[in-house]
Amino acid sequence: MGSQSKPLQVANDMVVSMAYVLQADNELVDMTQEGETLQFIQGYGSIIPGLEQGIAEMQTDETRAITVLAKDAYGEYDYELIDDIPISEFPNEIPIEPGLEMEMESVDGEMLYGKIISVGKSRVKINFNHPLAGRDLDFEITILDIRPATPAELEQGFVA
């Protein structure tokens, strides 16, 4: 039969499969569905930093409640990330209305998530903060599987 090696733990360069429930301010934000897992390589920044630190050394079938502070999740709310953009910069086919969420490319070529706050006569006010910015996140994590990443996965930085 197999060797009596100690159980695998979450560590850098390991492929982690986990299920989670995410709440913020006691409100359900997201969760894996039955039979669904989130898979990533630990240590590659695939998940928010506070969660990556929080699951370190967990073992398969372990469940843990982890609170990640806003600064270690999606950052503090930044009022400088609210911007006024001329309506003329929006394509005609976009229904410009408050609440509309969209991705836009910044001048640096970076993709930014934005949500329209208000629409004026000639300008649109958009909030580019992540929807969870400024919020502490409460996770319930269950580690479903841990395995060493393959050389190809390590090279590309994500699960094949």
N, C-alpha and C positions, 0 to 999 in steps of 0.2 A: 504494500500500500504506500501512499505518498509519504514524504518526509514530514516530521513533526515540526515544520517551520512555523514561526509565529505568524499570526494573521497579517495580511497586507494592511498597511495604513495609508491614508491620504498623505502623499508627499509629492514634492516636485517631480515632474516627468512621469507621473502616473496618470493613466486615463481613469477618470472618475465618472461613474454613472450615479446620478442621484435624483431623487424626487423631492419636491419642495412645496411648501405653502408660504406665500408671502403676504404679509399684512402691513399696513401703515396706518397709524392712528386707529387701530382696531377695525380697519376696513380691509376686506379681502381684495388684494390687488392682482394676484396671479397665482396659479398653481399648476403642477403637472397633473395631467389626467390619468386615470387608471391605465396602467400598462405603458405609460409614457415616461421617458427619462430625459434628463439633461446630461449630455456627455461633453466632457472637455478635458484638456490636459492641465493638471494642476501646475501653477507657477508660470503660466503664459499670459496672465491678465485677461483670460476669457470671461471671467466673472468679476464682479466688483471686488476691490481689494479687501474690504472688511469681511466679506464672506469667504474669500480665498483663505484669509488668515483663520477665520472661525472654524473651518472644517479640517484644518491641518491635524493630522494624527487620528482622525476618526477612522473607524473600522467598518467593514461590510456589515450591513444590517443594524448599524447604530443609528439612532435618531437623536437629534440635539436641537434645542431651541437656541437660536443665535440672534442677537440684536446687533444690527450694524448702524452706527451713527451716520448721519447725513454726510459728514465730511469724509467718511470711508466708503460711501456708497456713490451717489450721483452728485455730491458736492452741495455746498450751501446755496441757497437761493441768491441769485445775482441780478440786481435790478439793472445793471448795465447790459444784460442780455435781452432787454426789452428794447425793440428798435422800431422806428417809423420808416416805412419803405414806400416810395411813390407807387400808386396804383398802376402807373404806366409800365412798371417793371414786371407785372403779372401777365401771363398769357390770357387771352380773352376767354378761353374755354374753362378757366378755373372759376368756380363760384365763390367769389370773395365775400365771406360772411363770418361773423364771430363764431369761434368754436372749431373752425376748419383746421385740421392738422395736416401738415405737409412737410416734405423734405425739400430743402433748398441748398444750392451750392454757394459757398462763401467765395469771396474774391480770391482766397488761397486755394480754392478747389476742394475744400473740406465740406462734407455733407452735414448739414445742420437740420435738426428737427425743430419745427416751429409750430406754434398754435396762434391763430389770429385772435387778438383780444377785442379789437374794435376797428371799424372802418369809417374813415372820414370822407370828405369830398374828393380829396386828391391823395391821401396817404392811408396806409394800413399799419396798424400797430400790432407787432408780432412778438410773442414771448418765445425766446430761444432756449430757455431753461428746460432741462429734462423734466418730464412730468413729476418725477419723484425727487427733484432737487429740494433740499432743505427739509427733507423728511427722514426720520429714523425708520429703519425697516426691521420688521420682526419676521424672521424665517423659522420654519420648522423643516429641518433637513433630515432626510433619510438616505444614507449611503447604500446603494443597491449593489454596486460592483466596483472593484478596483483592480487594475492590471497595469503592468508596465507598458508605456507607449512604445510603439515600434520605431525603428530608426527613421522611417519615412514620415511618421506622424511628428516626431520631434523636429525634423528638418522643416516641415511645412508649418508647424505650430498649431495644428488642429487635428481632430480625430478623423481618420480616413473613413 
